[in-house]
Amino acid sequence: MPKPKTPETVRAAINVALVTPSRNANTNANTKGSAVAPTTTPSAASELRRDAAFVEAILEGTDKEDDDILAGLAPPPRKPTTATPTPRTTADDHLQLDQPQPDDTPGALCPVLFRQQDAVRVALLNRPAALNALSIDIVNLLAPQLHVWDCSAAVAVIVVSAVAKSRAFCAGGDVKAMLHAKSQKPAGLAAAMKFIESEYRLNHLIATLSKPYIAILNGIAMGGGIGISIHAPFRIATENTVFSMPETAIGLFPDVGSSFFLPRLDGELGTYLGLTCHRLKGLEVLMAGIATHYMPESRIPSLLEALTNIDTPAEIGEINRVIEKFSELPGDVAAWKSWSLGGEVERAINHCFSFDTMEEIIAALETNGSEWAHETLAELKAVSPTSLKVTLEQLRRGRTLDISSCFRMEYRMVQSFLQPPTDFFEGVTARLVEKRPAVFSPTFKDLSTISHNYITSRFFSPFSSTSTTSAQQPKQPKRAANSTLPSPHLDFVKPTTFFEYPHRTMSGFPTARDVERVISGTYRRGQHAMTLTRGADVVTTFLAKWGAVDPGLAGPDPGRLPKMVNIDFGRGVGKKGLKERVLSILEQREHQLK
């Protein structure tokens, strides 16, 4: 049973913790076999300051900020540490979003802090000077702790956030591990792939946790930061949230499960975001479907307080109701129409990015001729042409794949990006190290020389058939014949997979595809309901059916799993803003049918 406490004492304790240093430092047993936290040397501290200054420059409001490499990938490589710190979970009388906290090693920061109160467990990213970039140390600490919490009967809910006053939730993955591969030496390639393997396993674990998982995206959330949040049932945006998937700008592709989540956003929004590196801020992150809830930062302490009153075992719907209590409405129908990617822009995105080749997408943008289209063309011209073609193929394939297959496909893809010819090392060197525009090869004007056969054979086929010839790709040399990269097979902590997020119909907003299913009467698997012709009936159906998890979507065998979520079981639970969202989709639909 939870220990007695009053709302006043809990609220006061949390508010104090948000603005004052933590009262306890994590300690490690300094015994044989125990990992020791790395010491922060003056050189490392200098590099941290340089890393932060670099990202600060990127994120300042300059005219070309979206053309620069965004903060979704971490800084240049440093000498790797020899051991991973092992902080203990601290039991407190209240939850804390601590100030940056040292480990017991003088001058060192423990990269993840673990907190608990009653049935709530909290993981806090603790690299604020590097904008909480996802390092191998963070991955190696976070993954096993999440697994332990997931298996514990004492845990009701897991919260992942950043330490207090961080500018970032997590500004991306740590490319230092991937830059080890530039030498093409076996050790460097192995180090790069070890980071990727560990990161993807963590992402998949988060996607398949049985315990409710809440990601509080209070700050910059890009690249690898999206990987530890987007697959969760609850993703909370605040006025400080900044989202982007910036990988095509450095000659890579949007990974960490982007193959799965981007194609499942509304219409062609995911294609647009994945290709252009476009940035979303604040409430836009909710309206795009990246976040499930939006609340001001000031309400987070009250949310944490309310979560501590939940006992185990916790029903996920109960967690959802608590979060909804503190959430803000995204707005009325007019707000959905007028947000930056809504209304006319939404229709343009759905048309221009519906094609299956980059040449057709570019032609559609040129034909459109609007200011938005010109800005979008400029965004596309600033990134790697090869990355554009690979990403488009990736997202089209991901539409029909289960989540485990998406991660394995990305694991296969990244191995080709780590071997020449590749734009990746040029992109990272130019944007992150030398601070200059990248010179990609082929260039944007030579986009048509990158054949579809080259893209599929090099980045998506089994390794036995990935060698290329000059006939397939005249602008690039042959790929190295003797690959030292590991197998594309990727094992996960849990065997669970699915074709749709089981929690989507509870915590998220419906998409235009969902509305079409309700109108046609096909919103329940294996059953056909009456076709609806009145908008009011469509809204009534959503208010009655939306708001619950589909329990039949997940399992170990993708061959036996359904491909579509049931829009059912809601029992009138609904969601804040649900009516307005459905009405806005119906209005867009009516406009398109004219």
C-alpha positions as CSV (number, residue, x, y, z in Angstrom):
1,M,0.0,0.0,0.0
2,P,1.3,3.5,-0.7
3,K,2.5,5.5,2.3
4,P,0.1,8.3,3.4
5,K,0.8,11.7,1.9
6,T,-1.2,14.8,1.2
7,P,-1.4,16.6,-2.1
8,E,0.1,19.7,-0.6
9,T,3.3,17.9,0.6
10,V,3.8,16.0,-2.7
11,R,3.2,19.1,-4.8
12,A,5.6,21.2,-2.7
13,A,8.3,18.5,-2.8
14,I,8.0,18.2,-6.6
15,N,8.1,21.9,-7.2
16,V,11.2,22.3,-5.0
17,A,12.9,19.5,-6.9
18,L,12.2,21.2,-10.2
19,V,14.3,24.2,-9.3
20,T,16.8,23.0,-6.7
21,P,19.6,20.5,-6.9
22,S,18.9,16.9,-6.0
23,R,19.5,16.1,-2.4
24,N,21.0,12.6,-3.1
25,A,23.8,11.6,-5.4
26,N,23.6,8.1,-6.9
27,T,26.3,5.9,-5.6
28,N,28.0,2.8,-7.0
29,A,29.6,0.0,-5.1
30,N,33.3,0.3,-5.8
31,T,33.9,-3.4,-5.7
32,K,35.5,-5.9,-8.0
33,G,33.4,-6.4,-11.1
34,S,31.4,-3.1,-10.6
35,A,31.4,-0.6,-13.5
36,V,33.0,2.7,-12.7
37,A,31.6,6.0,-14.1
38,P,34.1,7.6,-16.5
39,T,35.8,10.7,-15.2
40,T,35.2,14.0,-17.1
41,T,38.6,15.2,-18.1
42,P,39.2,18.9,-19.0
43,S,39.4,17.8,-22.7
44,A,36.0,16.0,-22.5
45,A,34.5,19.0,-20.7
46,S,35.8,21.3,-23.5
47,E,34.2,19.0,-26.1
48,L,30.9,19.0,-24.2
49,R,30.9,22.8,-24.3
50,R,31.8,22.7,-28.0
51,D,29.0,20.2,-28.6
52,A,26.4,22.4,-26.8
53,A,27.6,25.5,-28.6
54,F,27.3,23.9,-31.9
55,V,23.7,22.8,-31.3
56,E,22.9,26.2,-29.8
57,A,24.0,27.8,-33.0
58,I,21.9,25.5,-35.0
59,L,18.8,26.1,-33.0
60,E,19.0,29.9,-32.9
61,G,16.5,31.6,-35.1
62,T,18.5,32.1,-38.2
63,D,17.2,32.3,-41.7
64,K,19.0,29.0,-42.6
65,E,18.5,27.0,-39.4
66,D,16.4,24.4,-41.2
67,D,19.1,24.0,-43.9
68,D,21.8,23.2,-41.3
69,I,22.2,19.8,-39.8
70,L,19.6,19.7,-37.0
71,A,20.3,18.6,-33.5
72,G,18.9,15.1,-34.1
73,L,22.4,13.7,-34.4
74,A,25.0,14.1,-31.7
75,P,28.4,15.7,-31.9
76,P,31.7,14.6,-33.4
77,P,33.4,11.6,-31.9
78,R,35.4,11.6,-28.7
79,K,37.6,8.9,-27.2
80,P,35.1,6.3,-25.9
81,T,34.9,5.6,-22.2
82,T,36.1,2.3,-20.9
83,A,33.1,1.5,-18.6
84,T,29.5,2.3,-18.2
85,P,28.3,3.9,-14.9
86,T,25.7,1.9,-13.0
87,P,23.5,4.2,-10.9
88,R,21.1,2.8,-8.4
89,T,17.4,3.5,-8.4
90,T,16.7,6.0,-5.6
91,A,13.6,5.7,-3.6
92,D,12.2,9.1,-2.5
93,D,9.2,10.4,-0.7
94,H,8.5,12.3,-3.9
95,L,9.3,12.2,-7.5
96,Q,12.1,14.5,-8.7
97,L,13.0,16.0,-12.1
98,D,16.5,16.6,-10.6
99,Q,19.1,19.1,-11.5
100,P,22.1,17.6,-13.4
101,Q,23.6,15.2,-10.9
102,P,27.1,13.8,-10.4
103,D,28.0,10.2,-10.0
104,D,30.2,9.3,-7.1
105,T,33.3,9.6,-9.4
106,P,34.5,13.2,-9.0
107,G,33.6,15.4,-11.9
108,A,31.5,12.8,-13.6
109,L,27.9,12.9,-14.6
110,C,25.8,9.8,-14.4
111,P,24.0,9.9,-17.8
112,V,20.7,8.4,-16.5
113,L,19.1,8.9,-13.1
114,F,16.5,6.5,-11.8
115,R,13.8,7.5,-9.4
116,Q,10.8,5.8,-7.8
117,Q,7.9,6.6,-5.6
118,D,5.1,4.1,-4.8
119,A,4.3,2.4,-8.1
120,V,5.9,5.0,-10.4
121,R,9.4,4.6,-11.9
122,V,11.2,7.5,-13.6
123,A,14.3,7.6,-15.8
124,L,15.9,11.0,-16.3
125,L,18.4,11.7,-19.1
126,N,21.3,13.5,-17.5
127,R,23.6,14.9,-20.2
128,P,22.2,18.4,-20.4
129,A,25.5,19.9,-21.7
130,A,25.2,17.6,-24.8
131,L,21.4,18.2,-25.0
132,N,20.9,14.6,-23.6
133,A,22.2,13.1,-26.8
134,L,21.7,9.3,-26.7
135,S,25.1,7.7,-26.0
136,I,25.9,4.0,-25.7
137,D,26.2,4.5,-21.9
138,I,22.6,5.8,-21.8
139,V,21.4,2.9,-23.9
140,N,23.2,0.3,-21.8
141,L,21.8,1.7,-18.6
142,L,18.2,2.4,-19.8
143,A,17.5,-0.9,-21.6
144,P,18.1,-3.4,-18.7
145,Q,16.4,-1.1,-16.2
146,L,13.3,-0.8,-18.4
147,H,13.2,-4.6,-18.7
148,V,13.4,-5.0,-14.9
149,W,10.6,-2.5,-14.4
150,D,8.5,-4.1,-17.0
151,C,8.7,-7.5,-15.2
152,S,8.0,-6.1,-11.8
153,A,4.6,-6.4,-10.1
154,A,5.5,-3.4,-8.0
155,V,5.5,-1.0,-11.0
156,A,2.4,0.6,-12.4
157,V,3.9,3.2,-14.8
158,I,7.2,4.2,-16.3
159,V,8.1,7.8,-17.0
160,V,11.1,9.0,-19.1
161,S,12.1,12.6,-19.2
162,A,15.1,14.8,-18.8
163,V,16.7,16.5,-15.8
164,A,15.3,19.9,-14.8
165,K,16.1,22.9,-16.9
166,S,17.4,20.8,-19.8
167,R,16.9,22.5,-23.2
168,A,16.4,19.0,-24.7
169,F,14.5,15.9,-24.0
170,C,17.0,14.1,-26.2
171,A,18.5,15.8,-29.2
172,G,19.4,12.6,-31.1
173,G,21.6,9.6,-31.3
174,D,25.3,9.7,-30.7
175,V,27.0,9.5,-34.2
176,K,30.4,9.3,-32.6
177,A,30.0,5.5,-32.7
178,M,29.0,5.5,-36.3
179,L,32.0,7.7,-37.2
180,H,34.3,5.0,-36.0
181,A,33.3,3.2,-39.3
182,K,34.9,5.9,-41.5
183,S,38.2,4.1,-41.5
184,Q,36.5,0.9,-42.7
185,K,38.6,-1.1,-40.2
186,P,36.7,-4.0,-38.7
187,A,36.9,-2.6,-35.2
188,G,35.4,0.7,-36.2
189,L,32.6,-1.0,-38.2
190,A,31.9,-3.3,-35.3
191,A,31.7,-0.4,-32.8
192,A,29.3,1.5,-35.0
193,M,27.0,-1.4,-35.5
194,K,27.1,-2.3,-31.8
195,F,25.7,1.2,-31.0
196,I,23.0,0.8,-33.7
197,E,22.1,-2.7,-32.6
198,S,21.8,-1.7,-29.0
199,E,19.8,1.4,-29.9
200,Y,17.3,-0.4,-32.1
201,R,16.9,-3.2,-29.4
202,L,16.0,-0.4,-26.9
203,N,13.6,1.2,-29.3
204,H,11.8,-2.2,-29.9
205,L,11.7,-2.9,-26.2
206,I,10.0,0.4,-25.5
207,A,7.5,-0.4,-28.3
208,T,6.6,-3.8,-26.7
209,L,6.6,-3.0,-23.0
210,S,3.7,-4.3,-21.1
211,K,3.8,-1.5,-18.5
212,P,2.4,1.9,-19.5
213,Y,5.3,4.2,-20.7
214,I,5.1,8.0,-20.7
215,A,7.7,10.1,-22.5
216,I,7.7,13.8,-21.5
217,L,9.1,15.6,-24.6
218,N,9.8,18.9,-22.8
219,G,12.4,20.3,-25.1
220,I,14.2,19.3,-28.3
221,A,13.3,15.8,-29.4
222,M,14.9,14.7,-32.6
223,G,16.4,11.6,-34.2
224,G,17.4,9.1,-31.5
225,G,15.2,11.0,-29.0
226,I,12.2,10.1,-31.1
227,G,13.3,6.5,-31.0
228,I,12.9,6.4,-27.2
229,S,9.5,8.1,-27.3
230,I,7.5,7.7,-30.5
231,H,6.7,4.0,-29.9
232,A,5.3,4.7,-26.4
233,P,1.5,4.8,-25.7
234,F,1.9,8.3,-24.1
235,R,4.0,11.1,-25.6
236,I,3.5,14.5,-24.0
237,A,4.5,17.7,-25.8
238,T,4.9,21.1,-24.1
239,E,5.4,24.6,-25.3
240,N,9.1,23.8,-25.4
241,T,9.0,20.7,-27.7
242,V,10.9,20.8,-31.0
243,F,10.6,17.8,-33.3
244,S,12.5,16.8,-36.4
245,M,13.9,13.7,-38.2
246,P,17.0,15.4,-39.7
247,E,18.9,12.4,-41.0
248,T,18.6,13.0,-44.8
249,A,20.5,16.3,-44.2
250,I,23.7,14.3,-43.3
251,G,23.3,11.6,-45.9
252,L,21.5,9.0,-43.8
253,F,17.8,8.0,-43.5
254,P,15.3,8.5,-40.7
255,D,15.7,5.4,-38.6
256,V,14.8,4.3,-35.0
257,G,11.6,2.8,-36.3
258,S,10.7,5.6,-38.7
259,S,9.9,3.0,-41.3
260,F,6.9,2.1,-39.0
261,F,5.7,5.3,-37.4
262,L,6.1,7.8,-40.3
263,P,3.9,6.0,-42.9
264,R,1.2,5.6,-40.2
265,L,0.8,9.4,-39.7
266,D,-2.1,11.0,-41.4
267,G,-2.0,11.1,-45.2
268,E,1.4,11.7,-46.6
269,L,2.6,13.8,-43.6
270,G,5.1,11.2,-42.6
271,T,6.6,11.1,-46.1
272,Y,7.0,14.9,-46.0
273,L,8.6,15.0,-42.6
274,G,11.0,12.1,-43.3
275,L,12.3,13.6,-46.6
276,T,12.5,17.3,-45.7
277,C,13.7,17.3,-42.1
278,H,10.9,19.8,-41.4
279,R,10.7,21.0,-37.9
280,L,7.6,21.1,-35.7
281,K,7.2,23.1,-32.5
282,G,4.9,23.0,-29.4
283,L,1.3,22.2,-30.2
284,E,2.2,21.3,-33.8
285,V,3.8,18.2,-32.5
286,L,0.5,17.0,-31.2
287,M,-1.5,18.0,-34.3
288,A,0.9,16.1,-36.5
289,G,0.4,12.9,-34.4
290,I,3.9,12.8,-33.0
291,A,2.6,13.5,-29.5
292,T,-0.5,12.1,-28.0
293,H,-1.1,14.9,-25.5
294,Y,-0.1,18.5,-25.0
295,M,0.2,20.4,-21.7
296,P,2.1,23.4,-20.4
297,E,5.4,22.6,-18.7
298,S,3.9,24.1,-15.5
299,R,1.5,21.2,-15.2
300,I,4.1,18.4,-15.2
301,P,4.6,18.5,-11.4
302,S,0.9,18.1,-10.9
303,L,0.8,15.2,-13.4
304,L,3.6,13.4,-11.6
305,E,1.8,13.9,-8.3
306,A,-1.4,12.4,-9.7
307,L,0.5,9.4,-11.1
308,T,1.8,8.5,-7.6
309,N,-1.8,7.9,-6.5
310,I,-2.2,4.9,-8.9
311,D,-1.8,1.5,-7.5
312,T,-0.7,-1.7,-9.2
313,P,-1.7,-3.4,-11.3
314,A,-2.6,-0.3,-13.3
315,E,-5.0,-0.3,-16.2
316,I,-3.6,1.6,-19.1
317,G,-6.9,3.4,-19.5
318,E,-6.5,4.8,-15.9
319,I,-3.1,6.2,-16.9
320,N,-4.7,7.8,-19.9
321,R,-7.5,9.4,-17.9
322,V,-4.9,11.0,-15.5
323,I,-2.9,12.4,-18.4
324,E,-6.1,13.7,-20.1
325,K,-7.0,15.6,-16.9
326,F,-3.9,17.8,-17.3
327,S,-3.9,18.0,-21.1
328,E,-5.0,21.0,-23.2
329,L,-7.4,20.8,-26.1
330,P,-5.6,21.2,-29.5
331,G,-8.2,23.6,-30.6
332,D,-11.5,23.8,-32.5
333,V,-12.1,22.8,-36.2
334,A,-10.7,26.1,-37.3
335,A,-7.4,25.4,-35.4
336,W,-7.0,22.1,-37.2
337,K,-7.5,23.9,-40.5
338,S,-5.2,26.8,-39.8
339,W,-2.2,25.1,-38.2
340,S,1.1,25.3,-40.2
341,L,0.6,21.9,-42.0
342,G,-3.2,22.0,-42.1
343,G,-5.9,23.1,-44.5
344,E,-4.5,23.9,-48.0
345,V,-1.0,22.8,-47.1
346,E,-2.2,19.5,-45.9
347,R,-4.0,18.9,-49.2
348,A,-0.8,19.9,-51.1
349,I,1.3,17.5,-49.0
350,N,-1.1,14.6,-49.6
351,H,-1.0,15.2,-53.3
352,C,2.6,16.1,-53.9
353,F,4.1,13.4,-51.7
354,S,1.7,10.6,-52.8
355,F,4.0,9.6,-55.7
356,D,6.4,6.7,-55.5
357,T,9.4,8.4,-57.1
358,M,11.3,11.5,-56.1
359,E,11.1,12.8,-59.7
360,E,7.3,12.8,-59.6
361,I,7.3,14.4,-56.1
362,I,9.5,17.2,-57.3
363,A,7.5,17.7,-60.5
364,A,4.3,18.0,-58.4
365,L,5.9,20.6,-56.2
366,E,7.1,22.6,-59.2
367,T,3.6,22.4,-60.7
368,N,2.0,23.5,-57.4
369,G,4.1,26.7,-57.4
370,S,2.9,28.0,-54.0
371,E,5.2,29.6,-51.5
372,W,5.0,26.4,-49.4
373,A,6.1,24.4,-52.5
374,H,9.1,26.6,-53.2
375,E,10.2,26.3,-49.5
376,T,9.8,22.6,-49.6
377,L,11.8,22.3,-52.8
378,A,14.6,24.3,-51.1
379,E,14.5,21.9,-48.2
380,L,14.8,18.9,-50.5
381,K,17.7,20.4,-52.4
382,A,19.7,20.9,-49.2
383,V,19.8,17.2,-48.3
384,S,21.4,14.1,-49.8
385,P,19.8,13.0,-53.1
386,T,20.7,9.4,-52.4
387,S,19.1,9.7,-48.9
388,L,15.9,11.0,-50.5
389,K,15.5,8.0,-52.8
390,V,16.4,5.5,-50.1
391,T,14.0,7.2,-47.6
392,L,11.1,7.2,-50.0
393,E,11.6,3.5,-50.7
394,Q,12.0,2.8,-47.0
395,L,8.7,4.5,-46.1
396,R,6.8,2.8,-48.9
397,R,8.0,-0.6,-47.8
398,G,7.3,0.2,-44.1
399,R,3.6,0.8,-44.8
400,T,2.9,-2.9,-44.9
401,L,5.6,-4.3,-42.6
402,D,5.2,-5.2,-38.9
403,I,7.3,-3.2,-36.4
404,S,10.0,-5.9,-35.9
405,S,10.5,-6.2,-39.7
406,C,10.9,-2.4,-39.9
407,F,13.7,-2.3,-37.4
408,R,15.4,-5.2,-39.1
409,M,15.1,-3.5,-42.5
410,E,16.7,-0.3,-41.0
411,Y,19.5,-2.4,-39.5
412,R,20.2,-3.8,-42.9
413,M,20.0,-0.4,-44.5
414,V,22.4,1.4,-42.1
415,Q,25.1,-1.2,-42.8
416,S,25.3,0.0,-46.5
417,F,25.4,3.6,-45.4
418,L,28.5,2.8,-43.4
419,Q,30.4,1.6,-46.4
420,P,31.6,3.7,-49.4
421,P,30.3,5.1,-51.6
422,T,28.2,7.0,-49.1
423,D,27.1,10.5,-48.4
424,F,27.0,9.9,-44.7
425,F,30.6,10.6,-43.8
426,E,30.6,13.7,-46.0
427,G,27.4,14.9,-44.4
428,V,28.6,14.5,-40.8
429,T,32.1,16.0,-41.6
430,A,30.6,19.0,-43.4
431,R,27.7,19.8,-41.1
432,L,29.0,18.7,-37.7
433,V,32.8,19.1,-37.9
434,E,33.7,21.7,-40.5
435,K,30.4,23.7,-40.3
436,R,30.1,24.0,-44.1
437,P,27.5,22.9,-46.7
438,A,27.8,19.3,-47.6
439,V,28.8,18.3,-51.1
440,F,26.8,15.2,-51.9
441,S,27.4,12.9,-54.8
442,P,25.5,12.6,-57.0
443,T,24.2,16.1,-56.7
444,F,20.5,17.1,-56.7
445,K,20.6,18.0,-60.4
446,D,21.8,14.4,-61.0
447,L,19.0,12.9,-59.0
448,S,17.6,10.9,-62.0
449,T,21.0,9.1,-62.4
450,I,20.3,7.2,-59.1
451,S,18.3,4.3,-60.4
452,H,15.6,2.5,-58.4
453,N,17.5,-0.8,-59.2
454,Y,20.6,0.6,-57.5
455,I,18.6,1.7,-54.4
456,T,16.9,-1.6,-53.9
457,S,19.9,-3.8,-54.7
458,R,22.3,-1.9,-52.5
459,F,20.2,-0.9,-49.5
460,F,17.3,-3.4,-49.3
461,S,18.5,-6.7,-50.8
462,P,20.2,-9.6,-49.0
463,F,24.0,-9.0,-48.7
464,S,24.7,-11.7,-51.3
465,S,23.3,-9.5,-54.0
466,T,24.3,-6.0,-52.8
467,S,27.4,-5.5,-55.0
468,T,26.9,-2.9,-57.6
469,T,28.2,-2.3,-61.1
470,S,29.0,0.8,-63.0
471,A,26.1,0.0,-65.3
472,Q,23.7,0.2,-62.3
473,Q,25.1,3.4,-60.9
474,P,27.5,5.2,-63.3
475,K,28.1,8.2,-60.9
476,Q,29.4,6.1,-58.1
477,P,32.3,3.5,-57.7
478,K,31.7,-0.1,-56.9
479,R,31.0,-1.1,-53.3
480,A,33.8,-2.9,-51.5
481,A,33.6,-6.6,-52.3
482,N,34.7,-7.9,-48.9
483,S,32.1,-6.7,-46.4
484,T,33.3,-6.8,-42.8
485,L,29.8,-5.8,-41.5
486,P,27.7,-8.2,-39.4
487,S,24.6,-10.1,-40.5
488,P,21.5,-7.9,-41.0
489,H,19.7,-10.1,-38.5
490,L,18.6,-8.3,-35.4
491,D,17.4,-10.0,-32.2
492,F,15.1,-8.3,-29.7
493,V,14.5,-8.5,-26.0
494,K,10.8,-9.5,-26.5
495,P,9.4,-11.4,-29.5
496,T,6.2,-9.2,-29.7
497,T,5.4,-7.4,-32.9
498,F,2.4,-5.7,-34.5
499,F,1.2,-3.9,-37.7
500,E,-0.5,-1.1,-35.9
501,Y,0.2,0.5,-32.5
502,P,-2.3,-1.3,-30.2
503,H,-2.7,1.9,-28.1
504,R,-3.3,4.2,-31.0
505,T,-7.1,4.1,-30.7
506,M,-6.8,5.1,-27.0
507,S,-4.2,7.8,-26.7
508,G,-4.0,9.3,-30.2
509,F,-6.3,11.1,-32.6
510,P,-7.9,9.3,-35.5
511,T,-6.5,9.8,-39.0
512,A,-8.4,10.3,-42.3
513,R,-8.0,6.6,-43.0
514,D,-9.9,5.8,-39.7
515,V,-12.7,8.2,-40.8
516,E,-13.0,6.4,-44.2
517,R,-13.3,3.0,-42.4
518,V,-16.0,4.3,-40.2
519,I,-17.9,5.8,-43.1
520,S,-17.6,2.6,-45.1
521,G,-18.6,0.5,-42.1
522,T,-15.3,-1.5,-42.0
523,Y,-14.0,-0.2,-38.7
524,R,-14.2,-3.7,-37.0
525,R,-12.2,-6.6,-38.2
526,G,-14.2,-9.3,-39.9
527,Q,-17.5,-7.3,-39.6
528,H,-19.2,-4.9,-41.8
529,A,-21.4,-2.2,-40.3
530,M,-23.8,0.2,-42.0
531,T,-22.4,2.7,-44.4
532,L,-22.7,6.2,-42.9
533,T,-23.6,9.2,-45.0
534,R,-24.2,11.9,-42.3
535,G,-21.2,13.6,-40.6
536,A,-23.1,13.6,-37.3
537,D,-23.3,9.8,-37.4
538,V,-19.6,9.5,-38.0
539,V,-18.8,11.8,-35.0
540,T,-21.2,9.8,-32.8
541,T,-19.6,6.5,-33.8
542,F,-16.1,7.9,-32.9
543,L,-17.3,9.3,-29.6
544,A,-18.8,5.8,-28.7
545,K,-16.0,3.6,-30.1
546,W,-12.7,5.5,-29.7
547,G,-10.7,5.5,-26.5
548,A,-9.5,1.9,-25.9
549,V,-6.5,-0.3,-26.6
550,D,-7.0,-3.1,-29.3
551,P,-5.9,-6.2,-27.4
552,G,-5.7,-8.4,-30.5
553,L,-3.0,-6.6,-32.5
554,A,0.2,-7.8,-30.9
555,G,1.8,-11.2,-30.8
556,P,5.0,-13.1,-31.7
557,D,4.0,-14.3,-35.2
558,P,3.4,-11.6,-37.8
559,G,1.8,-14.1,-40.1
560,R,-1.1,-14.5,-37.6
561,L,-1.6,-10.9,-36.7
562,P,-4.3,-8.6,-38.0
563,K,-3.2,-5.7,-40.3
564,M,-5.8,-3.1,-39.1
565,V,-6.8,-1.9,-35.6
566,N,-10.3,-2.3,-34.4
567,I,-12.1,1.0,-33.8
568,D,-14.1,-0.4,-30.9
569,F,-14.2,-1.0,-27.2
570,G,-14.1,2.7,-26.3
571,R,-17.5,2.6,-24.5
572,G,-17.8,6.4,-24.7
573,V,-14.4,7.1,-23.2
574,G,-13.4,9.3,-26.2
575,K,-10.6,11.9,-26.0
576,K,-10.2,15.6,-25.5
577,G,-10.6,17.2,-28.9
578,L,-11.8,14.0,-30.6
579,K,-15.0,15.6,-31.9
580,E,-13.2,18.6,-33.3
581,R,-10.6,16.4,-35.0
582,V,-13.2,14.2,-36.7
583,L,-15.1,17.2,-37.9
584,S,-11.9,18.7,-39.3
585,I,-11.2,15.5,-41.2
586,L,-14.7,15.4,-42.6
587,E,-14.4,19.0,-43.7
588,Q,-11.1,18.2,-45.5
589,R,-12.8,15.2,-47.1
590,E,-15.7,17.2,-48.3
591,H,-13.3,19.8,-49.9
592,Q,-11.4,17.1,-51.7
593,L,-14.6,15.5,-53.1
594,K,-15.7,18.7,-54.7
